């Protein structure tokens, strides 16, 4: 059985993978450069190497609404 922190980590991983798919789609569509994509991923990565789910959610929202 998973604990709360394991559930949170699993949710963060799912969000990260969803975000990388959206980022790759934006690169393929030509609406995002690879350099900008790396900057977004860096922005969402905390100093400890974990992903900040709220930043990832904001990035996905930006990309899905064409705000980049």
TIKOL-969884 format. One record per residue: residue number from 1; x, y, z of N, C-alpha, C, O, CB in turn. Coordinates in nm, 3 decimals. Glycine has a CB too. Layout:
// TIKOL-969884
k->NUM	n_c1->X	n_c2->Y	n_c3->Z	ca_c1->X	ca_c2->Y	ca_c3->Z	c_c1->X	c_c2->Y	c_c3->Z	o_c1->X	o_c2->Y	o_c3->Z	cb_c1->X	cb_c2->Y	cb_c3->Z
...
This chain:
// TIKOL-969884
k->1	n_c1->0.084	n_c2->-0.117	n_c3->0.000	ca_c1->0.000	ca_c2->0.000	ca_c3->0.000	c_c1->0.089	c_c2->0.124	c_c3->0.000	o_c1->0.192	o_c2->0.129	o_c3->0.068	cb_c1->-0.096	cb_c2->-0.001	cb_c3->0.121
k->2	n_c1->0.048	n_c2->0.222	n_c3->-0.077	ca_c1->0.125	ca_c2->0.345	ca_c3->-0.088	c_c1->0.089	c_c2->0.442	c_c3->0.023	o_c1->-0.025	o_c2->0.449	o_c3->0.068	cb_c1->0.102	cb_c2->0.410	cb_c3->-0.224
k->3	n_c1->0.189	n_c2->0.515	n_c3->0.066	ca_c1->0.166	ca_c2->0.622	ca_c3->0.161	c_c1->0.135	c_c2->0.750	c_c3->0.086	o_c1->0.142	o_c2->0.755	o_c3->-0.037	cb_c1->0.287	cb_c2->0.641	cb_c3->0.254
k->4	n_c1->0.100	n_c2->0.853	n_c3->0.160	ca_c1->0.064	ca_c2->0.981	ca_c3->0.098	c_c1->0.178	c_c2->1.038	c_c3->0.015	o_c1->0.155	o_c2->1.089	o_c3->-0.095	cb_c1->0.023	cb_c2->1.082	cb_c3->0.206
k->5	n_c1->0.301	n_c2->1.031	n_c3->0.067	ca_c1->0.413	ca_c2->1.087	ca_c3->-0.008	c_c1->0.440	c_c2->1.008	c_c3->-0.136	o_c1->0.480	o_c2->1.066	o_c3->-0.236	cb_c1->0.539	cb_c2->1.090	cb_c3->0.079
k->6	n_c1->0.418	n_c2->0.877	n_c3->-0.134	ca_c1->0.435	ca_c2->0.797	ca_c3->-0.254	c_c1->0.327	c_c2->0.830	c_c3->-0.357	o_c1->0.354	o_c2->0.834	o_c3->-0.477	cb_c1->0.431	cb_c2->0.646	cb_c3->-0.220
k->7	n_c1->0.205	n_c2->0.854	n_c3->-0.310	ca_c1->0.097	ca_c2->0.895	ca_c3->-0.400	c_c1->0.127	c_c2->1.030	c_c3->-0.462	o_c1->0.103	o_c2->1.051	o_c3->-0.581	cb_c1->-0.038	cb_c2->0.899	cb_c3->-0.324
k->8	n_c1->0.179	n_c2->1.122	n_c3->-0.381	ca_c1->0.216	ca_c2->1.254	ca_c3->-0.432	c_c1->0.325	c_c2->1.242	c_c3->-0.539	o_c1->0.318	o_c2->1.308	o_c3->-0.642	cb_c1->0.262	cb_c2->1.345	cb_c3->-0.318
k->9	n_c1->0.424	n_c2->1.159	n_c3->-0.513	ca_c1->0.533	ca_c2->1.141	ca_c3->-0.609	c_c1->0.481	c_c2->1.080	c_c3->-0.738	o_c1->0.523	o_c2->1.120	o_c3->-0.847	cb_c1->0.643	cb_c2->1.051	cb_c3->-0.549
k->10	n_c1->0.391	n_c2->0.985	n_c3->-0.728	ca_c1->0.333	ca_c2->0.924	ca_c3->-0.848	c_c1->0.255	c_c2->1.027	c_c3->-0.928	o_c1->0.262	o_c2->1.029	o_c3->-1.051	cb_c1->0.242	cb_c2->0.805	cb_c3->-0.810
k->11	n_c1->0.180	n_c2->1.111	n_c3->-0.859	ca_c1->0.105	ca_c2->1.218	ca_c3->-0.926	c_c1->0.197	c_c2->1.319	c_c3->-0.992	o_c1->0.169	o_c2->1.365	o_c3->-1.102	cb_c1->0.013	cb_c2->1.288	cb_c3->-0.828
k->12	n_c1->0.306	n_c2->1.353	n_c3->-0.924	ca_c1->0.404	ca_c2->1.445	ca_c3->-0.982	c_c1->0.467	c_c2->1.386	c_c3->-1.106	o_c1->0.488	o_c2->1.456	o_c3->-1.205	cb_c1->0.512	cb_c2->1.480	cb_c3->-0.879
k->13	n_c1->0.498	n_c2->1.256	n_c3->-1.102	ca_c1->0.556	ca_c2->1.190	ca_c3->-1.219	c_c1->0.459	c_c2->1.191	c_c3->-1.336	o_c1->0.499	o_c2->1.217	o_c3->-1.450	cb_c1->0.595	cb_c2->1.045	cb_c3->-1.185
k->14	n_c1->0.332	n_c2->1.164	n_c3->-1.309	ca_c1->0.231	ca_c2->1.167	ca_c3->-1.416	c_c1->0.221	c_c2->1.306	c_c3->-1.476	o_c1->0.213	o_c2->1.320	o_c3->-1.598	cb_c1->0.094	cb_c2->1.123	cb_c3->-1.362
k->15	n_c1->0.222	n_c2->1.408	n_c3->-1.392	ca_c1->0.216	ca_c2->1.546	ca_c3->-1.440	c_c1->0.339	c_c2->1.579	c_c3->-1.523	o_c1->0.329	o_c2->1.644	o_c3->-1.627	cb_c1->0.204	cb_c2->1.644	cb_c3->-1.322
k->16	n_c1->0.457	n_c2->1.533	n_c3->-1.478	ca_c1->0.580	ca_c2->1.559	ca_c3->-1.552	c_c1->0.575	c_c2->1.494	c_c3->-1.689	o_c1->0.611	o_c2->1.557	o_c3->-1.789	cb_c1->0.701	cb_c2->1.506	cb_c3->-1.474
k->17	n_c1->0.530	n_c2->1.368	n_c3->-1.696	ca_c1->0.523	ca_c2->1.300	ca_c3->-1.825	c_c1->0.421	c_c2->1.365	c_c3->-1.917	o_c1->0.443	o_c2->1.375	o_c3->-2.038	cb_c1->0.490	cb_c2->1.152	cb_c3->-1.805
k->18	n_c1->0.310	n_c2->1.410	n_c3->-1.862	ca_c1->0.210	ca_c2->1.481	ca_c3->-1.942	c_c1->0.270	c_c2->1.611	c_c3->-1.995	o_c1->0.249	o_c2->1.647	o_c3->-2.111	cb_c1->0.082	cb_c2->1.510	cb_c3->-1.859
k->19	n_c1->0.344	n_c2->1.681	n_c3->-1.911	ca_c1->0.406	ca_c2->1.807	ca_c3->-1.952	c_c1->0.509	c_c2->1.784	c_c3->-2.061	o_c1->0.515	o_c2->1.860	o_c3->-2.158	cb_c1->0.470	cb_c2->1.877	cb_c3->-1.832
k->20	n_c1->0.590	n_c2->1.681	n_c3->-2.047	ca_c1->0.690	ca_c2->1.656	ca_c3->-2.151	c_c1->0.623	c_c2->1.622	c_c3->-2.284	o_c1->0.675	o_c2->1.658	o_c3->-2.390	cb_c1->0.784	cb_c2->1.541	cb_c3->-2.109
k->21	n_c1->0.510	n_c2->1.555	n_c3->-2.280	ca_c1->0.437	ca_c2->1.528	ca_c3->-2.404	c_c1->0.388	c_c2->1.657	c_c3->-2.468	o_c1->0.399	o_c2->1.675	o_c3->-2.589	cb_c1->0.318	cb_c2->1.434	cb_c3->-2.378
k->22	n_c1->0.334	n_c2->1.747	n_c3->-2.386	ca_c1->0.285	ca_c2->1.876	ca_c3->-2.437	c_c1->0.403	c_c2->1.957	c_c3->-2.491	o_c1->0.391	o_c2->2.022	o_c3->-2.595	cb_c1->0.211	cb_c2->1.955	cb_c3->-2.326
k->23	n_c1->0.515	n_c2->1.955	n_c3->-2.422	ca_c1->0.634	ca_c2->2.027	ca_c3->-2.466	c_c1->0.683	c_c2->1.971	c_c3->-2.599	o_c1->0.713	o_c2->2.048	o_c3->-2.691	cb_c1->0.745	cb_c2->2.018	cb_c3->-2.361
k->24	n_c1->0.692	n_c2->1.840	n_c3->-2.611	ca_c1->0.736	ca_c2->1.779	ca_c3->-2.737	c_c1->0.640	c_c2->1.813	c_c3->-2.851	o_c1->0.684	o_c2->1.840	o_c3->-2.963	cb_c1->0.747	cb_c2->1.627	cb_c3->-2.722
k->25	n_c1->0.511	n_c2->1.812	n_c3->-2.823	ca_c1->0.413	ca_c2->1.848	ca_c3->-2.925	c_c1->0.434	c_c2->1.993	c_c3->-2.972	o_c1->0.424	o_c2->2.022	o_c3->-3.091	cb_c1->0.270	cb_c2->1.830	cb_c3->-2.872
k->26	n_c1->0.463	n_c2->2.082	n_c3->-2.878	ca_c1->0.486	ca_c2->2.223	ca_c3->-2.912	c_c1->0.613	c_c2->2.239	c_c3->-2.995	o_c1->0.617	o_c2->2.321	o_c3->-3.088	cb_c1->0.495	cb_c2->2.308	cb_c3->-2.785
k->27	n_c1->0.716	n_c2->2.162	n_c3->-2.963	ca_c1->0.839	ca_c2->2.165	ca_c3->-3.042	c_c1->0.810	c_c2->2.115	c_c3->-3.183	o_c1->0.850	o_c2->2.177	o_c3->-3.281	cb_c1->0.951	cb_c2->2.080	cb_c3->-2.975
k->28	n_c1->0.740	n_c2->2.004	n_c3->-3.193	ca_c1->0.705	ca_c2->1.946	ca_c3->-3.324	c_c1->0.620	c_c2->2.042	c_c3->-3.408	o_c1->0.634	o_c2->2.048	o_c3->-3.530	cb_c1->0.631	cb_c2->1.814	cb_c3->-3.306
k->29	n_c1->0.533	n_c2->2.116	n_c3->-3.341	ca_c1->0.446	ca_c2->2.212	ca_c3->-3.411	c_c1->0.520	c_c2->2.340	c_c3->-3.447	o_c1->0.468	o_c2->2.422	o_c3->-3.523	cb_c1->0.324	cb_c2->2.245	cb_c3->-3.326
k->30	n_c1->0.640	n_c2->2.358	n_c3->-3.394	ca_c1->0.718	ca_c2->2.477	ca_c3->-3.423	c_c1->0.681	c_c2->2.598	c_c3->-3.338	o_c1->0.722	o_c2->2.710	o_c3->-3.368	cb_c1->0.704	cb_c2->2.512	cb_c3->-3.565
k->31	n_c1->0.604	n_c2->2.575	n_c3->-3.234	ca_c1->0.563	ca_c2->2.687	ca_c3->-3.148	c_c1->0.655	c_c2->2.705	c_c3->-3.028	o_c1->0.639	o_c2->2.799	o_c3->-2.950	cb_c1->0.421	cb_c2->2.667	cb_c3->-3.101
k->32	n_c1->0.751	n_c2->2.614	n_c3->-3.012	ca_c1->0.844	ca_c2->2.619	ca_c3->-2.900	c_c1->0.979	c_c2->2.569	c_c3->-2.946	o_c1->0.987	o_c2->2.467	o_c3->-3.015	cb_c1->0.792	cb_c2->2.535	cb_c3->-2.780
k->33	n_c1->1.085	n_c2->2.640	n_c3->-2.910	ca_c1->1.219	ca_c2->2.595	ca_c3->-2.944	c_c1->1.267	c_c2->2.495	c_c3->-2.839	o_c1->1.215	o_c2->2.491	o_c3->-2.728	cb_c1->1.317	cb_c2->2.715	cb_c3->-2.954
k->34	n_c1->1.365	n_c2->2.416	n_c3->-2.876	ca_c1->1.422	ca_c2->2.322	ca_c3->-2.779	c_c1->1.485	c_c2->2.398	c_c3->-2.663	o_c1->1.479	o_c2->2.353	o_c3->-2.549	cb_c1->1.526	cb_c2->2.231	cb_c3->-2.847
k->35	n_c1->1.546	n_c2->2.511	n_c3->-2.692	ca_c1->1.608	ca_c2->2.592	ca_c3->-2.587	c_c1->1.503	c_c2->2.639	c_c3->-2.487	o_c1->1.525	o_c2->2.632	o_c3->-2.366	cb_c1->1.681	cb_c2->2.715	cb_c3->-2.648
k->36	n_c1->1.389	n_c2->2.686	n_c3->-2.536	ca_c1->1.281	ca_c2->2.728	ca_c3->-2.447	c_c1->1.224	c_c2->2.610	c_c3->-2.369	o_c1->1.189	o_c2->2.624	o_c3->-2.252	cb_c1->1.169	cb_c2->2.796	cb_c3->-2.528
k->37	n_c1->1.216	n_c2->2.495	n_c3->-2.433	ca_c1->1.166	ca_c2->2.375	ca_c3->-2.365	c_c1->1.257	c_c2->2.337	c_c3->-2.249	o_c1->1.210	o_c2->2.304	o_c3->-2.140	cb_c1->1.155	cb_c2->2.258	cb_c3->-2.464
k->38	n_c1->1.388	n_c2->2.342	n_c3->-2.273	ca_c1->1.483	ca_c2->2.311	ca_c3->-2.165	c_c1->1.470	c_c2->2.411	c_c3->-2.051	o_c1->1.478	o_c2->2.375	o_c3->-1.934	cb_c1->1.627	cb_c2->2.309	cb_c3->-2.218
k->39	n_c1->1.451	n_c2->2.537	n_c3->-2.087	ca_c1->1.435	ca_c2->2.640	ca_c3->-1.984	c_c1->1.310	c_c2->2.614	c_c3->-1.900	o_c1->1.311	o_c2->2.634	o_c3->-1.779	cb_c1->1.427	cb_c2->2.779	cb_c3->-2.049
k->40	n_c1->1.203	n_c2->2.569	n_c3->-1.965	ca_c1->1.080	ca_c2->2.539	ca_c3->-1.891	c_c1->1.101	c_c2->2.423	c_c3->-1.795	o_c1->1.057	o_c2->2.429	o_c3->-1.680	cb_c1->0.966	cb_c2->2.506	cb_c3->-1.988
k->41	n_c1->1.167	n_c2->2.320	n_c3->-1.841	ca_c1->1.193	ca_c2->2.204	ca_c3->-1.755	c_c1->1.283	c_c2->2.245	c_c3->-1.639	o_c1->1.261	o_c2->2.203	o_c3->-1.525	cb_c1->1.258	cb_c2->2.089	cb_c3->-1.836
k->42	n_c1->1.385	n_c2->2.326	n_c3->-1.667	ca_c1->1.473	ca_c2->2.375	ca_c3->-1.560	c_c1->1.394	c_c2->2.456	c_c3->-1.458	o_c1->1.416	o_c2->2.445	o_c3->-1.337	cb_c1->1.587	cb_c2->2.461	cb_c3->-1.619
k->43	n_c1->1.302	n_c2->2.539	n_c3->-1.508	ca_c1->1.219	ca_c2->2.622	ca_c3->-1.419	c_c1->1.133	c_c2->2.536	c_c3->-1.326	o_c1->1.106	o_c2->2.575	o_c3->-1.213	cb_c1->1.129	cb_c2->2.714	cb_c3->-1.502
k->44	n_c1->1.092	n_c2->2.420	n_c3->-1.374	ca_c1->1.004	ca_c2->2.333	ca_c3->-1.295	c_c1->1.080	c_c2->2.238	c_c3->-1.204	o_c1->1.020	o_c2->2.171	o_c3->-1.120	cb_c1->0.916	cb_c2->2.253	cb_c3->-1.388
k->45	n_c1->1.212	n_c2->2.232	n_c3->-1.219	ca_c1->1.293	ca_c2->2.139	ca_c3->-1.140	c_c1->1.349	c_c2->2.211	c_c3->-1.018	o_c1->1.417	o_c2->2.313	o_c3->-1.029	cb_c1->1.407	cb_c2->2.079	cb_c3->-1.224
k->46	n_c1->1.319	n_c2->2.156	n_c3->-0.902	ca_c1->1.368	ca_c2->2.215	ca_c3->-0.776	c_c1->1.516	c_c2->2.183	c_c3->-0.757	o_c1->1.572	o_c2->2.100	o_c3->-0.829	cb_c1->1.286	cb_c2->2.161	cb_c3->-0.655
k->47	n_c1->1.578	n_c2->2.249	n_c3->-0.663	ca_c1->1.719	ca_c2->2.228	ca_c3->-0.633	c_c1->1.750	c_c2->2.084	c_c3->-0.595	o_c1->1.860	o_c2->2.034	o_c3->-0.618	cb_c1->1.763	cb_c2->2.320	cb_c3->-0.522
k->48	n_c1->1.651	n_c2->2.016	n_c3->-0.535	ca_c1->1.673	ca_c2->1.877	ca_c3->-0.493	c_c1->1.649	c_c2->1.777	c_c3->-0.607	o_c1->1.658	o_c2->1.656	o_c3->-0.586	cb_c1->1.583	cb_c2->1.844	cb_c3->-0.376
k->49	n_c1->1.618	n_c2->1.828	n_c3->-0.727	ca_c1->1.598	ca_c2->1.741	ca_c3->-0.843	c_c1->1.455	c_c2->1.697	c_c3->-0.864	o_c1->1.423	o_c2->1.637	o_c3->-0.967	cb_c1->1.683	cb_c2->1.621	cb_c3->-0.830
k->50	n_c1->1.369	n_c2->1.725	n_c3->-0.769	ca_c1->1.227	ca_c2->1.690	ca_c3->-0.783	c_c1->1.156	c_c2->1.798	c_c3->-0.864	o_c1->1.200	o_c2->1.912	o_c3->-0.872	cb_c1->1.160	cb_c2->1.672	cb_c3->-0.645
k->51	n_c1->1.045	n_c2->1.757	n_c3->-0.921	ca_c1->0.967	ca_c2->1.849	ca_c3->-1.004	c_c1->0.863	c_c2->1.921	c_c3->-0.918	o_c1->0.799	o_c2->1.860	o_c3->-0.833	cb_c1->0.898	cb_c2->1.774	cb_c3->-1.119
k->52	n_c1->0.849	n_c2->2.050	n_c3->-0.942	ca_c1->0.746	ca_c2->2.129	ca_c3->-0.875	c_c1->0.618	c_c2->2.116	c_c3->-0.957	o_c1->0.608	o_c2->2.174	o_c3->-1.065	cb_c1->0.790	cb_c2->2.280	cb_c3->-0.859
k->53	n_c1->0.522	n_c2->2.040	n_c3->-0.906	ca_c1->0.400	ca_c2->2.009	ca_c3->-0.980	c_c1->0.321	c_c2->2.134	c_c3->-1.017	o_c1->0.259	o_c2->2.139	o_c3->-1.122	cb_c1->0.312	cb_c2->1.916	cb_c3->-0.900
k->54	n_c1->0.324	n_c2->2.236	n_c3->-0.932	ca_c1->0.248	ca_c2->2.357	ca_c3->-0.964	c_c1->0.311	c_c2->2.432	c_c3->-1.081	o_c1->0.240	o_c2->2.490	o_c3->-1.163	cb_c1->0.240	cb_c2->2.448	cb_c3->-0.841
k->55	n_c1->0.443	n_c2->2.432	n_c3->-1.090	ca_c1->0.511	ca_c2->2.495	ca_c3->-1.202	c_c1->0.483	c_c2->2.417	c_c3->-1.330	o_c1->0.458	o_c2->2.475	o_c3->-1.435	cb_c1->0.663	cb_c2->2.506	cb_c3->-1.177
k->56	n_c1->0.488	n_c2->2.284	n_c3->-1.320	ca_c1->0.457	ca_c2->2.200	ca_c3->-1.436	c_c1->0.315	c_c2->2.227	c_c3->-1.484	o_c1->0.291	o_c2->2.239	o_c3->-1.604	cb_c1->0.474	cb_c2->2.050	cb_c3->-1.402
k->57	n_c1->0.221	n_c2->2.237	n_c3->-1.392	ca_c1->0.082	ca_c2->2.263	ca_c3->-1.429	c_c1->0.071	c_c2->2.398	c_c3->-1.501	o_c1->-0.004	o_c2->2.410	o_c3->-1.598	cb_c1->-0.009	cb_c2->2.261	cb_c3->-1.305
k->58	n_c1->0.143	n_c2->2.498	n_c3->-1.453	ca_c1->0.143	ca_c2->2.629	ca_c3->-1.518	c_c1->0.201	c_c2->2.622	c_c3->-1.659	o_c1->0.149	o_c2->2.685	o_c3->-1.751	cb_c1->0.221	cb_c2->2.730	cb_c3->-1.434
k->59	n_c1->0.308	n_c2->2.546	n_c3->-1.676	ca_c1->0.370	ca_c2->2.531	ca_c3->-1.807	c_c1->0.273	c_c2->2.464	c_c3->-1.905	o_c1->0.257	o_c2->2.510	o_c3->-2.018	cb_c1->0.501	cb_c2->2.448	cb_c3->-1.797
k->60	n_c1->0.210	n_c2->2.356	n_c3->-1.860	ca_c1->0.113	ca_c2->2.288	ca_c3->-1.946	c_c1->0.000	c_c2->2.383	c_c3->-1.984	o_c1->-0.042	o_c2->2.388	o_c3->-2.099	cb_c1->0.056	cb_c2->2.163	cb_c3->-1.875
k->61	n_c1->-0.048	n_c2->2.459	n_c3->-1.887	ca_c1->-0.155	ca_c2->2.554	ca_c3->-1.913	c_c1->-0.111	c_c2->2.659	c_c3->-2.016	o_c1->-0.186	o_c2->2.692	o_c3->-2.108	cb_c1->-0.199	cb_c2->2.623	cb_c3->-1.782
k->62	n_c1->0.010	n_c2->2.712	n_c3->-2.000	ca_c1->0.064	ca_c2->2.810	ca_c3->-2.094	c_c1->0.069	c_c2->2.753	c_c3->-2.235	o_c1->0.027	o_c2->2.818	o_c3->-2.331	cb_c1->0.205	cb_c2->2.856	cb_c3->-2.050
k->63	n_c1->0.121	n_c2->2.632	n_c3->-2.247	ca_c1->0.137	ca_c2->2.570	ca_c3->-2.378	c_c1->0.003	c_c2->2.536	c_c3->-2.442	o_c1->-0.015	o_c2->2.555	o_c3->-2.563	cb_c1->0.222	cb_c2->2.446	cb_c3->-2.368
k->64	n_c1->-0.089	n_c2->2.488	n_c3->-2.363	ca_c1->-0.219	ca_c2->2.448	ca_c3->-2.417	c_c1->-0.304	c_c2->2.569	c_c3->-2.458	o_c1->-0.394	o_c2->2.558	o_c3->-2.541	cb_c1->-0.294	cb_c2->2.365	cb_c3->-2.315
k->65	n_c1->-0.274	n_c2->2.684	n_c3->-2.399	ca_c1->-0.351	ca_c2->2.804	ca_c3->-2.432	c_c1->-0.273	c_c2->2.901	c_c3->-2.520	o_c1->-0.313	o_c2->3.015	o_c3->-2.539	cb_c1->-0.394	cb_c2->2.874	cb_c3->-2.305
k->66	n_c1->-0.161	n_c2->2.853	n_c3->-2.573	ca_c1->-0.084	ca_c2->2.934	ca_c3->-2.666	c_c1->-0.024	c_c2->3.060	c_c3->-2.609	o_c1->-0.010	o_c2->3.160	o_c3->-2.679	cb_c1->-0.169	cb_c2->2.969	cb_c3->-2.779
k->67	n_c1->0.011	n_c2->3.056	n_c3->-2.482	ca_c1->0.066	ca_c2->3.174	ca_c3->-2.416	c_c1->0.219	c_c2->3.180	c_c3->-2.422	o_c1->0.281	o_c2->3.264	o_c3->-2.357	cb_c1->0.021	cb_c2->3.177	cb_c3->-2.271
k->68	n_c1->0.277	n_c2->3.091	n_c3->-2.499	ca_c1->0.424	ca_c2->3.089	ca_c3->-2.508	c_c1->0.465	c_c2->3.149	c_c3->-2.639	o_c1->0.584	o_c2->3.158	o_c3->-2.668	cb_c1->0.480	cb_c2->2.946	cb_c3->-2.495
